[in-house]
Amino acid sequence: MSINLDLLKKHHYIFFALLLLLGCKHNSYNEYIPTYFDGVTFVKSPDSLTESHRTNIEKVFLHYKVNFKKENNRIFYKGIIDDETLSNYSTKANDTAWIKSQLLLFEKSK
């Protein structure tokens, strides 16, 4: 059984390049765009990023310990968040009852 060393080296280079790319994406910041499930697929809805939503998504991110930053009236989260989770966060940011309940829990924990 003969092993082609050149082919093996090429595969190792490709593997390490992919790891490097994934590692960079995991540590980078991505712009938050409200995401919703329309019954078939996940849809990005930048127009729904109102001032109220922007304030509330910060509270959601703090609750779920999502590392985020604000720049030029935009919000960026660190790492990769799948569309289903983004949809959950976006929905919670629009849910005033959930936001109020979290504020009450925060006040009680002081």
C-alpha positions as CSV (number, residue, x, y, z in Angstrom):
1,M,0.0,0.0,0.0
2,S,1.5,3.2,-1.2
3,I,0.7,6.6,0.3
4,N,1.0,9.7,-1.9
5,L,2.8,12.2,0.4
6,D,2.1,15.1,-1.9
7,L,-1.6,14.4,-1.8
8,L,-1.6,13.9,1.9
9,K,0.2,17.3,2.4
10,K,-2.3,19.0,0.1
11,H,-5.2,17.6,2.2
12,H,-3.5,18.8,5.4
13,Y,-3.1,22.3,4.0
14,I,-6.8,22.5,3.0
15,F,-7.9,21.2,6.4
16,F,-5.8,23.8,8.3
17,A,-7.0,26.6,6.0
18,L,-10.6,25.7,6.7
19,L,-9.9,25.6,10.5
20,L,-8.3,29.0,10.3
21,L,-11.2,30.4,8.4
22,L,-13.8,29.0,10.8
23,G,-11.7,30.2,13.7
24,C,-11.6,33.7,12.3
25,K,-15.4,33.8,11.7
26,H,-16.0,32.5,15.3
27,N,-14.0,35.4,16.8
28,S,-15.3,38.2,14.5
29,Y,-18.3,40.4,14.9
30,N,-21.3,40.1,12.7
31,E,-23.9,42.8,12.1
32,Y,-27.2,42.0,13.8
33,I,-30.2,42.0,11.5
34,P,-33.6,41.0,12.9
35,T,-34.4,37.5,11.7
36,Y,-37.8,35.9,11.6
37,F,-39.3,32.5,10.5
38,D,-42.0,33.0,7.9
39,G,-43.3,29.4,8.1
40,V,-41.0,28.1,5.4
41,T,-37.6,29.8,5.8
42,F,-35.7,32.4,7.9
43,V,-36.0,35.9,6.6
44,K,-33.7,38.9,7.4
45,S,-35.7,42.1,8.1
46,P,-33.4,45.1,8.4
47,D,-36.4,47.5,8.2
48,S,-37.7,46.1,11.5
49,L,-34.6,47.4,13.4
50,T,-36.4,50.3,15.1
51,E,-34.9,52.2,18.0
52,S,-37.1,50.3,20.4
53,H,-36.0,46.9,18.8
54,R,-32.4,48.1,19.0
55,T,-32.7,48.9,22.7
56,N,-34.5,45.6,23.4
57,I,-32.1,43.4,21.5
58,E,-29.3,44.7,23.7
59,K,-31.4,43.5,26.7
60,V,-31.9,40.1,25.1
61,F,-28.2,39.8,24.3
62,L,-27.3,40.7,27.9
63,H,-29.7,38.1,29.2
64,Y,-28.2,35.4,27.0
65,K,-24.7,36.6,27.6
66,V,-24.1,37.4,23.9
67,N,-21.0,39.5,23.5
68,F,-22.0,42.5,21.4
69,K,-20.9,46.1,20.5
70,K,-22.5,49.2,19.0
71,E,-21.0,51.2,16.2
72,N,-22.7,54.0,14.2
73,N,-26.2,53.1,15.4
74,R,-25.7,49.4,14.4
75,I,-25.3,46.4,16.6
76,F,-22.7,43.6,16.1
77,Y,-22.5,40.3,17.9
78,K,-19.4,38.2,18.4
79,G,-19.2,34.8,16.7
80,I,-21.7,32.8,14.9
81,I,-25.4,32.7,15.8
82,D,-27.6,30.4,13.7
83,D,-30.8,31.8,12.1
84,E,-33.1,29.9,14.5
85,T,-31.5,31.4,17.5
86,L,-31.4,34.9,15.9
87,S,-35.1,34.5,15.2
88,N,-35.7,33.6,18.8
89,Y,-33.8,36.7,19.9
90,S,-35.6,39.0,17.4
91,T,-38.9,37.7,18.6
92,K,-38.0,38.3,22.3
93,A,-36.9,41.8,21.5
94,N,-40.4,42.5,20.1
95,D,-42.1,40.9,23.1
96,T,-42.7,43.7,25.6
97,A,-44.0,41.3,28.3
98,W,-40.8,39.2,28.1
99,I,-38.7,42.4,28.3
100,K,-40.6,43.6,31.3
101,S,-40.4,40.2,33.0
102,Q,-36.6,40.2,32.6
103,L,-36.4,43.7,34.0
104,L,-38.4,42.6,37.1
105,L,-36.1,39.6,37.5
106,F,-33.1,41.8,37.3
107,E,-34.5,44.2,39.9
108,K,-35.3,41.4,42.3
109,S,-31.8,40.0,42.0
110,K,-30.2,43.3,43.2
